[in-house]
């Protein structure tokens, strides 16, 4: 009889002994047990709780009456609101309302921030989030995700304008996303690298599955909705023609931002959501999507750009500002930028010739 070197039971016990939970990991990353560190650890634990509740709902969505489909309403972005969008947004509010960890929550599903009521404990941080990204995938049982960003309140916000949130992405304390797929994965950074956790349903805990994730310098994947090809400016079309003509590139696009970014983070390549000729600002929200993912990708050794400017340098003019996004491996982002720069240079040269003639 052949005996396995590492019987499954022994392996499972070894994993259980060495497991690192999300809240414990945050304290280790911050190398402190100070009040601030414990507050951020508790905040991440609450994000994990919201993720567990949303994950549970998604796994049973097809069996629950009223879980799928649209509400018939339109959000501040002018988009149809899915029932799962509303549920997930309400989950984040419920999880943080009595926590004493935040002073307000801002979501792409809400026109104005939600301020913690005065009769509840109020914290010093703001949580910005996209409760369900890629919600059009929910009804057909494909991957979706949540995106979050943590900022510290700066100055007074007595008029409820949230003007202090209109700052560059470098002001983020932490950011991350939750991917709801075959397993539920939470990826986060507090400015000390990027770390991935997998939800263990038997424990009800997010367990560290990969530490210090690094995106490859170059990757084979380009992820973009090529159905918009003729709506883009010429340099983006030129880049797409380039990857079509060269070997080694593979197109992958799911229509769910978190899933596509997760693939790029672990396999390398570039994700693009450029603006169009009619809407040069693009579709993605800067504070809820582009900036948090840029923070994460740069911590993993990658880059994120509008095509002409680093995303983390962009200062939004309003809470729901949008931005183009080119994000992923350093070399691949730089290649996309080179097409844009060359195109701009040719335009300037042509304009100069026209002015002289």
C-alpha positions in Angstrom: 0.0 0.0 0.0 1.3 3.5 -0.9 1.1 6.1 1.8 0.9 9.7 0.7 3.8 11.9 1.9 1.4 14.6 3.1 -2.1 13.2 3.8 -4.9 15.7 3.2 -5.9 15.8 6.9 -2.4 16.7 8.0 -2.2 19.4 5.3 -5.5 20.9 6.5 -4.5 20.9 10.1 -1.2 22.6 9.2 -3.1 25.3 7.3 -5.5 25.9 10.2 -2.6 26.2 12.7 -0.8 28.8 10.6 -3.8 30.8 9.3 -3.7 34.6 9.6 -6.9 36.4 9.7 -7.6 39.8 8.1 -7.8 41.9 11.3 -4.6 40.3 12.7 -2.8 40.9 9.4 -3.6 44.6 9.4 -2.0 45.0 12.8 1.1 43.1 11.6 1.4 45.3 8.5 1.1 48.5 10.5 3.6 47.1 13.1 1.6 48.7 15.9 -1.1 48.1 18.4 -1.8 51.8 18.8 -5.3 53.2 18.8 -5.0 54.1 15.1 -3.8 50.7 14.1 -6.5 48.9 16.1 -9.1 51.2 14.5 -7.9 50.4 11.0 -7.8 46.7 11.8 -11.4 46.9 13.1 -12.4 48.9 10.0 -11.0 46.2 7.7 -12.8 43.6 9.8 -16.1 45.4 9.2 -15.4 45.5 5.4 -14.8 41.7 5.7 -18.2 41.4 7.4 -19.9 43.3 4.6 -18.2 41.0 2.1 -19.5 37.9 3.9 -23.1 39.2 3.9 -23.0 40.1 0.3 -21.3 36.8 -0.7 -24.0 34.9 1.1 -26.7 36.8 -0.7 -25.1 36.3 -4.1 -24.7 32.5 -3.6 -28.5 32.2 -3.0 -29.7 35.0 -5.3 -31.4 32.7 -7.7 -33.4 31.1 -5.0 -34.5 34.4 -3.2 -37.5 36.3 -4.4 -36.7 39.9 -5.2 -32.9 39.4 -5.2 -32.3 39.8 -8.9 -33.3 42.2 -11.6 -33.7 46.0 -11.6 -35.6 48.3 -9.2 -36.9 50.6 -11.9 -34.9 53.5 -10.5 -31.9 55.3 -12.0 -28.9 56.3 -9.8 -26.9 59.5 -9.8 -24.8 58.1 -12.7 -27.9 57.8 -14.9 -27.7 54.0 -14.7 -30.4 51.5 -14.0 -30.3 50.4 -10.4 -30.1 46.6 -9.7 -31.7 45.1 -6.7 -28.3 43.7 -5.6 -26.8 47.2 -5.9 -29.4 48.5 -3.3 -28.9 45.5 -1.0 -25.1 45.7 -1.0 -25.2 49.5 -0.4 -27.5 49.0 2.5 -25.2 46.3 3.9 -22.2 48.6 4.0 -24.3 51.3 5.8 -25.7 48.8 8.3 -22.3 47.3 9.1 -20.7 50.7 9.7 -23.6 52.7 11.2 -23.0 51.6 14.8 -19.3 50.8 14.5 -17.8 54.1 15.7 -15.2 53.7 13.0 -16.3 56.1 10.3 -17.9 59.6 10.1 -19.5 59.1 6.7 -19.8 56.7 3.8 -19.7 57.7 0.2 -21.0 55.4 -2.6 -21.5 55.6 -6.3 -25.1 54.6 -5.6 -25.8 57.7 -3.4 -25.8 61.2 -4.7 -24.5 62.6 -1.4 -22.5 60.9 1.4 -24.3 59.1 4.2 -23.4 60.8 7.5 -23.4 58.7 10.7 -26.3 59.9 12.8 -25.4 62.0 15.9 -26.9 59.4 18.2 -24.4 56.8 17.0 -20.6 56.7 17.7 -18.7 58.6 15.1 -15.2 57.8 13.8 -12.5 59.7 12.0 -12.5 57.9 8.7 -14.5 58.0 5.5 -15.2 54.8 3.5 -15.8 55.3 -0.2 -17.0 52.2 -2.1 -18.7 50.7 -5.1 -21.0 48.2 -3.4 -21.4 45.9 -6.5 -19.2 46.5 -9.5 -20.3 44.7 -12.6 -23.9 44.3 -11.4 -25.1 43.5 -14.9 -23.3 40.2 -14.4 -25.4 39.3 -11.3 -28.5 38.1 -13.2 -26.4 35.7 -15.3 -24.3 34.3 -12.4 -20.9 35.7 -13.5 -18.2 37.3 -11.3 -18.9 40.6 -9.6 -17.0 42.6 -7.0 -16.9 45.4 -4.5 -14.3 48.2 -4.4 -13.4 50.3 -1.3 -11.2 53.2 -0.3 -10.3 54.5 3.1 -9.6 58.1 3.8 -9.2 60.2 6.9 -11.4 63.2 7.4 -9.5 66.4 7.0 -11.0 69.7 8.2 -14.6 70.4 9.0 -17.5 69.1 7.0 -20.3 70.8 8.8 -22.1 71.8 5.6 -22.0 68.3 4.3 -20.2 69.2 1.1 -17.5 66.5 1.5 -15.0 68.9 -0.2 -12.1 67.4 1.7 -12.6 64.2 -0.3 -11.8 66.1 -3.5 -8.1 65.3 -3.2 -5.6 63.2 -5.1 -5.5 59.4 -4.7 -2.3 59.6 -2.7 -4.4 60.7 0.2 -5.9 57.3 0.5 -4.9 55.4 3.7 -6.0 52.0 2.2 -7.9 50.5 -0.6 -8.9 47.1 -2.0 -11.6 45.0 -3.6 -13.7 41.9 -2.9 -14.1 39.4 -5.8 -17.2 37.2 -5.5 -16.4 34.1 -7.6 -15.9 30.4 -7.1 -14.4 31.6 -3.8 -14.7 35.0 -2.2 -11.4 36.8 -2.3 -10.5 40.1 -0.5 -7.4 42.0 -1.7 -6.2 45.0 0.2 -3.3 47.4 0.8 -2.6 49.8 3.7 0.4 51.2 1.9 2.6 48.2 2.8 2.2 45.9 -0.2 -0.8 44.0 -1.5 -2.2 41.0 0.2 -5.0 38.5 -0.8 -7.4 36.7 1.6 -9.8 33.9 0.8 -13.0 33.4 2.7 -13.2 30.1 4.5 -16.9 29.4 4.9 -16.3 26.7 7.6 -14.5 29.3 9.8 -16.4 32.4 8.7 -13.0 34.1 8.4 -10.9 35.7 5.6 -7.6 33.8 5.7 -4.4 35.0 4.2 -3.8 33.2 1.0 -1.1 35.3 -0.7 1.2 37.9 0.8 3.0 40.7 -1.0 1.4 40.2 -4.4 3.5 41.6 -7.3 2.1 42.2 -10.7 4.5 41.1 -13.5 6.4 43.9 -15.3 4.8 42.7 -18.6 2.0 40.4 -19.3 0.2 38.8 -22.2 -3.4 40.1 -21.4 -5.1 43.2 -22.8 -8.5 43.7 -21.3 -10.8 46.2 -23.0 -14.4 46.4 -24.5 -13.5 46.3 -28.2 -17.2 46.9 -29.0 -16.4 50.6 -28.4 -13.6 50.6 -31.0 -15.0 53.2 -33.3 -16.0 55.5 -30.4 -12.3 55.8 -29.2 -9.7 58.4 -30.1 -7.2 57.3 -32.8 -4.3 56.4 -30.4 -6.3 53.8 -28.6 -7.4 52.2 -31.9 -3.8 52.2 -32.9 -2.8 50.3 -29.8 -5.5 47.7 -30.4 -4.3 47.3 -34.0 -0.8 46.9 -32.6 -1.7 44.0 -30.3 -3.7 42.4 -33.1 -0.6 42.3 -35.3 1.9 41.0 -32.7 2.1 37.6 -31.2 1.9 37.0 -27.5 -1.2 39.0 -26.7 -4.5 37.6 -25.4 -7.8 39.5 -25.2 -9.8 38.9 -22.0 -12.8 41.1 -21.0 -15.6 40.1 -18.6 -17.5 43.3 -18.2 -16.8 43.2 -14.4 -14.0 45.6 -13.5 -12.9 43.7 -10.3 -12.6 40.4 -12.1 -10.6 41.8 -14.9 -8.3 43.7 -12.6 -7.8 40.6 -10.5 -6.6 38.7 -13.6 -4.2 41.5 -14.5 -2.9 41.8 -10.9 -1.9 38.1 -10.8 -1.1 37.4 -14.5 0.1 40.7 -15.8 -1.0 42.8 -18.8 -3.2 45.9 -19.1 -6.8 46.9 -18.5 -8.2 49.8 -20.5 -11.4 51.8 -20.0 -10.6 54.9 -22.2 -12.8 57.8 -22.8 -14.6 58.2 -26.1 -14.7 61.1 -28.6 -18.1 62.2 -27.2 -17.2 61.4 -23.5 -13.5 61.9 -23.0 -13.8 61.6 -19.2 -14.7 57.9 -19.6 -17.2 55.9 -17.5 -15.3 54.8 -14.4 -15.7 56.9 -11.2 -12.4 58.3 -9.9 -13.1 58.1 -6.2 -14.9 54.8 -6.1 -13.1 52.8 -8.8 -10.1 54.2 -10.5 -8.2 55.7 -7.5 -8.6 52.7 -5.2 -7.5 50.3 -7.9 -4.6 52.6 -8.8 -3.5 52.7 -5.2 -3.6 48.9 -5.1 -1.9 48.3 -8.4 1.0 50.7 -7.6 1.5 49.0 -4.3 1.9 45.8 -6.3 4.6 47.3 -8.5 2.3 48.3 -11.4 1.0 51.6 -12.7 -2.3 53.3 -13.3 -2.8 56.3 -15.7 -5.5 58.3 -17.5 -3.3 57.8 -20.5 -1.6 61.2 -19.9 -1.4 61.5 -16.1 -0.9 59.2 -13.2 -4.4 58.4 -11.7 -3.2 59.0 -8.1 -2.2 62.6 -9.2 -5.7 63.4 -10.5 -7.8 65.8 -8.3 -11.5 65.3 -8.8 -13.7 68.4 -9.2 -16.8 66.7 -7.8 -17.7 63.6 -5.8 -18.8 61.5 -8.8 -16.1 62.6 -11.2 -15.1 60.1 -13.9 -11.7 59.3 -15.4 -10.2 57.2 -18.2 -8.2 54.3 -16.8 -5.1 52.4 -18.1 -3.9 50.1 -15.4 -1.7 47.1 -15.0 1.9 46.1 -15.7 4.4 49.0 -15.9 5.6 48.1 -19.4 2.1 47.6 -20.8 0.8 50.8 -19.4 3.8 52.7 -20.7 3.2 51.2 -24.2 -0.4 52.5 -24.3 0.8 55.9 -23.1 3.4 56.0 -25.9 0.7 55.7 -28.5 -1.2 58.6 -26.9 2.0 60.7 -26.7 3.0 60.0 -30.3 -0.5 60.9 -31.5 -0.5 64.2 -29.6 2.9 65.1 -30.9 1.7 64.5 -34.5 -1.3 66.6 -33.9 0.8 69.5 -32.6 3.2 69.2 -35.6 0.3 69.2 -38.0 -1.3 72.2 -36.3 2.1 74.1 -36.4 2.4 73.4 -40.2 -1.2 74.5 -40.8 -0.5 77.8 -38.8 2.6 78.6 -40.9 0.9 77.9 -44.3 
